[in-house]
Amino acid sequence: MPLILYLDNNIINLTIRLYLQQKGLYMKEYVPVLKRTKLFAGVGEDEITAMLSCLGARLHTFKKGEYVLRQGEHLNEILVLAEGSLHIQRDDYWGNRSILRHIGVGEIFGEAYVAPESGTLLNDVLALEDSSVFFFDAKRVITTCSSACRFHTIVVQNLFFAISEKNRSLVQKLDYMSRRTTREKLISYLSEEAKKENSPYITIPFNRQQLADYLSVDRSAMSNELCKMRDEGLLEFERNRFKLREKT
């Protein structure tokens, strides 16, 4: 019996080692994606690969419709979306949903809860499609390692810049929400997206219901307003693609 147990333990340990090796290789497949993120801007792929262990990186996959994070949970990590797309959202007691933000590949989230007194999560994060997410230990990210490598310092600097840019986006969202009418909210949002693209042709990351939830307006009223704006020659649209037209 002791021999059998010994062999079983060896098999278990071997399985664990193989699993960890596979996870490591799996994470390395996403290094080119990480290189294109704001968090790792200016850091080479070899350096990123070496830093994954230093930053306590873990890669998790989520099926479409699964929650990445839930309201009320504690978070001690900074997350980066490696594949797929996510929504940060909140449902009230009666099930009314507000979409706070769309997260695309390479974007950082969760950093708002790095501070010790941040408390629990205020919102849910939902996978809109099959997605892969990197979890980085927040303390390891903001604290340079004993070797004090130059690349870790760059990552800390990049994190500061990313937080500053996100704060600007939140201010812009407040501007949308401060508009009194559905039309004013639509004009403000679509105008800003056109400025970002430097083009009157834009593709937004929302369907109709999601856009209504993002702007906190009624879907039917919003759809009616879009049709009126189209009839007035202000824009053209097909699903989530828009062309803004100058007033004649």
C-alpha positions in Angstrom: 0.0 0.0 0.0 2.7 2.6 0.8 4.4 1.8 -2.5 1.1 2.3 -4.4 0.6 5.6 -2.6 4.2 6.6 -3.4 3.6 5.9 -7.1 0.3 7.7 -7.1 2.0 10.8 -5.6 4.7 10.7 -8.2 2.0 10.6 -10.9 0.2 13.5 -9.3 3.3 15.6 -9.1 4.2 14.8 -12.7 0.7 15.8 -13.8 1.0 19.0 -11.9 4.4 19.8 -13.4 3.1 19.1 -16.9 0.1 21.3 -16.3 2.2 24.2 -15.1 4.5 23.8 -18.0 1.6 23.9 -20.4 0.2 27.0 -18.7 3.5 28.6 -19.0 3.7 27.9 -22.7 0.1 29.0 -23.1 0.9 32.3 -21.5 3.9 32.8 -23.8 1.6 32.6 -26.8 0.1 35.9 -25.7 3.4 37.7 -25.2 3.0 39.5 -28.6 -0.4 40.7 -27.4 1.0 42.0 -24.2 3.8 43.8 -26.0 1.1 45.9 -27.8 -0.6 46.9 -24.5 -0.1 50.2 -22.8 1.1 48.4 -19.7 4.1 46.9 -21.5 4.8 49.7 -24.0 8.6 50.0 -24.5 9.3 46.5 -23.2 10.5 43.7 -25.5 9.0 40.3 -25.9 11.9 38.5 -24.2 11.8 40.9 -21.3 8.0 40.4 -20.9 8.4 36.6 -20.9 11.0 36.9 -18.1 8.7 39.3 -16.2 5.6 37.1 -16.2 6.9 35.1 -13.1 8.1 38.3 -11.4 4.7 39.9 -11.7 2.9 36.7 -10.5 1.1 36.4 -13.9 -1.9 33.9 -14.2 -3.9 33.4 -17.3 -7.6 32.5 -17.0 -10.1 31.7 -19.7 -13.9 32.5 -19.6 -16.7 31.3 -21.8 -19.2 33.8 -23.4 -21.6 34.9 -20.7 -19.4 34.0 -17.7 -18.5 36.6 -15.1 -14.8 37.5 -14.9 -15.4 39.5 -11.7 -18.5 39.9 -9.5 -19.7 42.8 -7.5 -18.8 42.5 -3.8 -15.6 40.5 -4.5 -12.2 41.6 -3.3 -9.5 42.2 -5.9 -5.7 42.2 -5.4 -4.7 42.0 -9.0 -4.4 44.1 -12.1 -6.0 42.5 -15.2 -5.2 42.7 -18.9 -7.5 41.3 -21.5 -5.5 39.0 -23.9 -8.3 37.8 -26.1 -12.1 38.4 -26.5 -14.2 41.4 -25.2 -15.7 42.3 -21.9 -18.2 44.7 -20.4 -18.0 46.4 -17.0 -21.6 46.7 -15.9 -24.0 47.0 -13.0 -27.5 45.7 -12.4 -29.8 47.4 -9.9 -32.2 45.7 -7.6 -34.9 45.5 -10.3 -32.5 44.2 -13.0 -32.0 47.4 -14.9 -28.5 47.3 -16.4 -26.0 50.1 -16.9 -22.9 49.5 -19.0 -20.0 51.5 -17.7 -17.3 50.5 -20.1 -16.3 48.2 -23.0 -13.0 46.4 -22.6 -11.1 45.4 -25.7 -8.0 43.3 -26.2 -4.9 44.8 -24.5 -6.9 47.0 -22.1 -6.1 47.2 -18.4 -8.8 47.0 -15.7 -9.1 46.4 -12.0 -6.4 48.9 -11.2 -8.9 51.1 -9.3 -8.9 48.6 -6.5 -5.1 48.4 -6.0 -5.2 50.8 -3.0 -5.5 49.0 0.4 -8.7 50.8 1.4 -10.5 50.4 -2.0 -13.0 48.0 -0.6 -14.9 45.4 -2.7 -15.8 45.6 -6.4 -18.7 47.9 -7.2 -19.4 46.4 -10.6 -19.5 43.1 -12.6 -17.2 42.2 -15.5 -18.9 40.0 -18.1 -17.4 38.1 -21.0 -19.2 39.0 -24.2 -17.4 36.2 -26.0 -14.9 33.5 -25.2 -12.1 35.5 -23.5 -8.6 35.1 -21.9 -7.5 37.4 -19.1 -4.1 37.9 -17.5 -4.2 38.4 -13.7 -1.1 40.3 -12.4 -0.3 40.5 -8.7 -0.9 44.2 -7.9 1.8 44.4 -5.2 4.4 42.8 -7.5 3.5 45.2 -10.3 3.8 48.4 -8.3 6.8 47.2 -6.3 10.1 46.8 -8.3 11.8 43.5 -7.7 15.1 43.1 -5.9 17.1 43.3 -9.2 15.3 46.6 -9.9 15.3 45.9 -13.6 14.8 48.9 -15.9 11.8 47.2 -17.6 9.9 46.8 -14.3 10.3 50.6 -13.8 8.9 51.2 -17.3 5.8 49.0 -16.4 5.1 51.0 -13.3 5.4 54.2 -15.3 3.1 52.8 -18.0 0.5 51.9 -15.3 0.5 55.5 -14.1 -0.1 56.8 -17.7 -2.8 54.2 -18.3 -4.7 55.3 -15.1 -4.4 58.9 -16.2 -5.9 58.1 -19.6 -8.7 56.1 -18.1 -9.5 59.0 -15.8 -9.9 61.1 -18.9 -12.3 58.6 -20.4 -14.4 58.6 -17.2 -14.6 62.4 -17.4 -15.8 62.0 -21.0 -18.4 59.5 -19.9 -19.6 62.0 -17.3 -20.0 64.5 -20.1 -22.3 62.1 -22.0 -24.3 61.5 -18.9 -24.7 65.2 -18.1 -26.5 65.8 -21.4 -30.3 66.3 -20.8 -31.8 64.6 -23.8 -31.3 61.3 -25.6 -30.3 63.2 -28.8 -27.7 65.3 -27.0 -26.2 62.1 -25.5 -26.0 60.4 -28.9 -24.5 63.4 -30.5 -21.9 63.8 -27.8 -20.9 60.1 -27.8 -20.8 59.7 -31.6 -18.9 63.0 -32.1 -16.3 61.9 -29.6 -15.9 58.5 -31.4 -15.5 60.3 -34.7 -12.8 62.5 -33.2 -10.9 59.4 -31.9 -11.0 57.8 -35.4 -10.4 61.1 -37.2 -13.1 60.0 -39.6 -16.8 60.4 -40.0 -17.0 56.6 -40.4 -17.1 54.8 -37.0 -17.8 51.4 -35.6 -18.9 51.3 -32.0 -18.5 48.3 -29.7 -22.2 48.2 -28.7 -25.4 46.8 -30.2 -28.6 48.9 -29.7 -29.5 47.6 -26.2 -25.9 47.9 -25.0 -25.6 51.5 -26.4 -28.8 52.4 -24.6 -27.5 50.9 -21.4 -24.2 52.7 -21.8 -25.9 56.1 -22.2 -28.6 55.3 -19.7 -31.5 55.9 -22.0 -34.5 53.9 -23.1 -33.7 51.7 -26.1 -37.0 52.5 -28.0 -36.6 56.2 -27.5 -33.0 56.0 -28.6 -33.8 54.0 -31.7 -36.5 56.5 -32.6 -34.1 59.4 -32.2 -31.5 57.7 -34.4 -34.1 57.3 -37.1 -35.1 61.0 -36.8 -31.4 62.0 -37.0 -31.0 59.8 -40.1 -34.1 61.3 -41.7 -32.7 64.8 -41.0 -29.5 63.9 -42.8 -27.3 64.0 -39.7 -26.0 60.4 -40.0 -26.4 57.1 -41.6 -26.1 53.7 -39.8 -26.3 50.0 -40.2 -26.1 48.0 -37.0 -23.1 49.3 -35.1 -21.6 51.2 -38.1 -22.2 54.9 -38.5 -21.4 57.6 -40.9 -21.7 61.1 -39.5 -22.8 63.8 -42.0 -22.2 67.6 -41.9 -25.2 69.8 -41.5 -26.4 71.2 -44.8 
